[in-house]
Amino acid sequence: MSVPPLTVTAPQLRPPHRYIAIEGPIGVGKTTLATLLAERWSMRTLFERPQDNPFLERFYRDTTRHALATQLSFALQRASQTTDAAEIVAGGAPLITDFLTQKSALFARLTLPDDEFHLYEDVASRIRSDGPAPDLVIYLQASSEVLFSRIQKRALPMELQISDSYLRALCDAYNECFYHYDATPLLTVNAEHLNPLESDDDLALLIERIETMRGRKEFFVKGVSA
C-alpha cells in the first residue's frame, strides 16, 4: 500500500498593517519593494502607471512647457486610484501601493510657476476624492547621484531624458515633504545600500524593522541600530 507524500503547508503570513504605502523619488525601488512585500504578506497591489501619462515623455524633454498637462494627467490618475484603494480596503483585503495619493501637490509645486500651480490646485480640488489613510508610509530615501546611476542602469528611454538638476530638486522636495510629514506613521529607509531585490538578508532586515516598528516616526539605515 503506497503512502501519499506528506505535504507541509507554511503558515500564512499576516501583514502587519492593512494598508501600506511606499514612497520616494524615481529610481529608488518603490515598486520592487512593494512587489516583494505583497508576495510575502499576500497583499493586493496598486501601482502608479506613469506609462499611461501621454505627456510624461515630453515633460522629461521640456519640463517647463509640459509640466501643467503632465501634472493634471497624474491628478486624474490618482483620483481614480484613490477610489480603487478605498474599494480594496473597504472590501477587507490588505493593500500595498507604490505611491501616496496625497503627494500630487509635491510635484506640482516643484514644476509649476505660481499662476499655473494655482490653476492646477483649483482643478485638482474639484476631482480630488478622500481615500483611506495608510496605516504605514515607507519613505525610501537616496541621493540624486545614486538615483541617477540606477536610472542609467535600467535604461528606460523615457527616463534617460531626466536631467541632473531635476533629480536633485526632486530629492530635495521629497526630503522636505517627509521631514514635515505627520499624517500617518512613517518609516524612513535609507535605500542607498539596501538591495532587497538581490539580497534576501536586506529584505529580511527591512521586514523585521517594519514588523517591530512601534514609534510613529522611525529611521532605518542598514547596519545601524536605532
C-alpha positions as CSV (number, residue, x, y, z in Angstrom):
1,M,0.0,0.0,0.0
2,S,1.5,3.3,-1.1
3,V,1.6,6.1,1.4
4,P,0.8,9.6,-0.1
5,P,3.6,12.1,0.3
6,L,3.5,14.4,3.2
7,T,2.6,17.9,2.2
8,V,3.7,20.7,4.6
9,T,1.9,24.0,4.2
10,A,3.7,27.0,5.5
11,P,1.5,29.2,7.8
12,Q,0.1,32.2,6.1
13,L,2.0,35.3,7.0
14,R,-0.3,38.1,8.0
15,P,0.6,41.6,7.0
16,P,1.5,43.9,10.0
17,H,-0.8,46.6,8.5
18,R,-3.9,46.5,6.3
19,Y,-2.7,49.4,4.1
20,I,1.0,50.3,3.4
21,A,2.1,53.0,1.0
22,I,5.7,53.1,-0.3
23,E,7.0,56.5,-1.4
24,G,10.2,58.0,-2.8
25,P,11.7,59.6,-5.9
26,I,12.1,57.8,-9.2
27,G,14.6,55.0,-9.3
28,V,14.6,54.4,-5.5
29,G,12.9,51.0,-5.7
30,K,9.3,51.6,-4.7
31,T,7.6,49.1,-7.0
32,T,10.2,46.4,-6.4
33,L,9.8,46.6,-2.6
34,A,6.0,46.8,-2.8
35,T,6.0,43.7,-5.0
36,L,8.3,41.7,-2.6
37,L,6.2,42.7,0.4
38,A,3.0,41.9,-1.3
39,E,4.2,38.4,-2.1
40,R,5.3,37.8,1.5
41,W,2.1,39.0,3.1
42,S,-0.4,38.2,0.3
43,M,-1.4,41.8,-0.2
44,R,-3.3,43.4,-3.1
45,T,-1.1,45.8,-5.0
46,L,-1.9,49.1,-6.6
47,F,0.9,50.7,-8.7
48,E,1.4,54.0,-10.3
49,R,1.1,53.9,-14.1
50,P,3.5,56.5,-15.5
51,Q,3.4,54.8,-18.9
52,D,-0.3,55.8,-19.1
53,N,0.5,59.5,-18.9
54,P,0.7,60.8,-22.5
55,F,2.6,63.9,-21.5
56,L,5.4,62.4,-19.4
57,E,8.0,61.7,-22.0
58,R,7.5,65.3,-23.4
59,F,7.8,66.6,-19.8
60,Y,11.2,65.0,-19.3
61,R,12.4,66.6,-22.6
62,D,11.0,70.1,-21.7
63,T,9.7,70.4,-18.1
64,T,8.6,74.0,-18.4
65,R,6.4,73.5,-21.4
66,H,4.7,70.3,-20.5
67,A,4.5,70.4,-16.7
68,L,0.9,71.5,-16.3
69,A,-0.5,68.9,-18.7
70,T,1.6,66.2,-17.0
71,Q,0.5,67.1,-13.5
72,L,-3.2,67.3,-14.4
73,S,-3.0,63.9,-16.1
74,F,-1.4,62.5,-12.9
75,A,-4.1,64.2,-10.8
76,L,-6.8,62.4,-12.8
77,Q,-5.0,59.1,-12.5
78,R,-4.5,59.5,-8.7
79,A,-8.2,60.4,-8.2
80,S,-9.2,57.2,-9.9
81,Q,-6.6,55.2,-7.9
82,T,-7.8,56.8,-4.6
83,T,-11.3,55.3,-5.4
84,D,-9.7,51.9,-6.2
85,A,-7.8,52.0,-2.9
86,A,-10.9,52.8,-0.9
87,E,-12.8,49.9,-2.5
88,I,-10.0,47.4,-1.8
89,V,-9.6,48.5,1.8
90,A,-13.4,48.6,2.4
91,G,-13.6,45.1,1.0
92,G,-11.2,43.9,3.7
93,A,-8.2,43.0,1.5
94,P,-4.8,44.2,2.7
95,L,-3.3,46.7,0.3
96,I,0.2,47.9,-0.6
97,T,0.9,50.7,-3.1
98,D,4.0,52.3,-4.6
99,F,2.6,55.8,-4.2
100,L,0.9,58.1,-1.7
101,T,-2.1,59.7,-3.4
102,Q,-1.7,62.9,-1.4
103,K,1.7,63.6,-2.9
104,S,0.5,65.2,-6.1
105,A,1.0,68.7,-4.8
106,L,4.7,67.9,-4.3
107,F,5.3,67.5,-8.0
108,A,3.0,70.4,-8.9
109,R,4.7,72.8,-6.6
110,L,8.1,71.7,-7.9
111,T,7.4,72.0,-11.6
112,L,4.8,74.7,-12.0
113,P,5.1,78.6,-11.8
114,D,2.7,80.2,-9.3
115,D,-0.1,81.0,-11.7
116,E,-0.2,77.5,-13.2
117,F,0.1,76.0,-9.7
118,H,-3.0,77.8,-8.6
119,L,-4.8,76.7,-11.7
120,Y,-3.7,73.1,-11.0
121,E,-4.8,73.3,-7.4
122,D,-8.2,74.6,-8.5
123,V,-8.8,71.8,-11.0
124,A,-7.3,69.1,-8.7
125,S,-9.5,70.1,-5.8
126,R,-12.6,69.5,-7.9
127,I,-11.6,66.0,-8.9
128,R,-9.9,65.0,-5.6
129,S,-11.6,62.4,-3.5
130,D,-10.9,61.3,0.0
131,G,-9.4,57.9,0.4
132,P,-8.3,55.8,3.3
133,A,-5.1,56.9,5.0
134,P,-2.3,54.3,5.0
135,D,-1.6,52.6,8.3
136,L,2.1,53.0,7.5
137,V,4.1,55.0,4.9
138,I,7.6,53.8,4.0
139,Y,9.7,56.6,2.5
140,L,12.7,55.3,0.6
141,Q,15.5,57.9,0.6
142,A,18.6,58.1,-1.6
143,S,20.9,60.7,-3.1
144,S,20.4,62.1,-6.6
145,E,23.7,60.5,-7.6
146,V,22.5,57.0,-6.6
147,L,19.2,57.5,-8.3
148,F,20.8,58.8,-11.5
149,S,23.1,55.7,-11.5
150,R,20.1,53.4,-11.1
151,I,18.1,55.2,-13.8
152,Q,21.0,54.8,-16.2
153,K,21.3,51.1,-15.3
154,R,17.7,50.2,-16.1
155,A,18.0,52.4,-19.2
156,L,14.3,53.1,-19.9
157,P,14.4,55.5,-22.9
158,M,11.9,58.0,-21.3
159,E,13.8,58.1,-18.0
160,L,17.1,58.7,-19.7
161,Q,16.0,62.2,-20.5
162,I,15.7,63.2,-16.9
163,S,18.2,66.0,-16.1
164,D,20.5,66.0,-13.1
165,S,19.0,69.3,-11.9
166,Y,15.5,68.0,-11.9
167,L,16.6,64.9,-10.0
168,R,18.4,67.0,-7.4
169,A,15.4,69.2,-7.0
170,L,13.1,66.2,-6.7
171,C,15.2,64.7,-3.9
172,D,15.2,68.0,-2.0
173,A,11.4,68.2,-2.4
174,Y,10.8,64.7,-1.1
175,N,13.2,65.2,1.9
176,E,11.4,68.5,2.8
177,C,8.0,66.9,2.4
178,F,8.7,63.9,4.6
179,Y,10.6,65.9,7.2
180,H,7.4,67.6,8.0
181,Y,5.0,64.7,7.3
182,D,2.9,63.6,10.3
183,A,-0.4,62.4,8.8
184,T,0.4,58.7,9.4
185,P,3.1,56.6,11.0
186,L,6.3,56.9,8.8
187,L,9.3,54.7,8.4
188,T,12.1,56.5,6.5
189,V,14.5,54.0,5.0
190,N,18.0,54.9,3.6
191,A,17.9,52.9,0.4
192,E,21.4,53.7,-0.9
193,H,23.0,50.5,0.4
194,L,19.8,48.4,0.7
195,N,19.0,46.0,-2.1
196,P,16.0,43.8,-1.2
197,L,15.6,42.5,-4.8
198,E,19.1,40.9,-4.9
199,S,19.7,40.3,-1.2
200,D,17.4,38.1,0.9
201,D,19.3,39.4,4.0
202,D,18.5,43.0,3.2
203,L,14.8,42.1,2.7
204,A,14.7,40.3,6.0
205,L,16.3,43.2,7.8
206,L,13.7,45.6,6.4
207,I,10.8,43.2,7.1
208,E,11.9,42.9,10.7
209,R,12.0,46.6,11.1
210,I,8.6,47.0,9.6
211,E,7.1,44.3,11.8
212,T,8.7,45.6,15.0
213,M,8.1,49.3,14.4
214,R,6.4,50.9,17.4
215,G,7.1,54.6,17.2
216,R,5.2,57.0,15.0
217,K,8.4,58.1,13.2
218,E,11.4,55.9,12.8
219,F,14.5,55.9,10.6
220,F,16.2,52.8,9.3
221,V,19.8,52.6,8.0
222,K,21.3,49.2,7.2
223,G,23.9,48.4,9.8
224,V,22.8,51.0,12.3
225,S,20.5,50.0,15.2
226,A,18.2,52.8,16.4
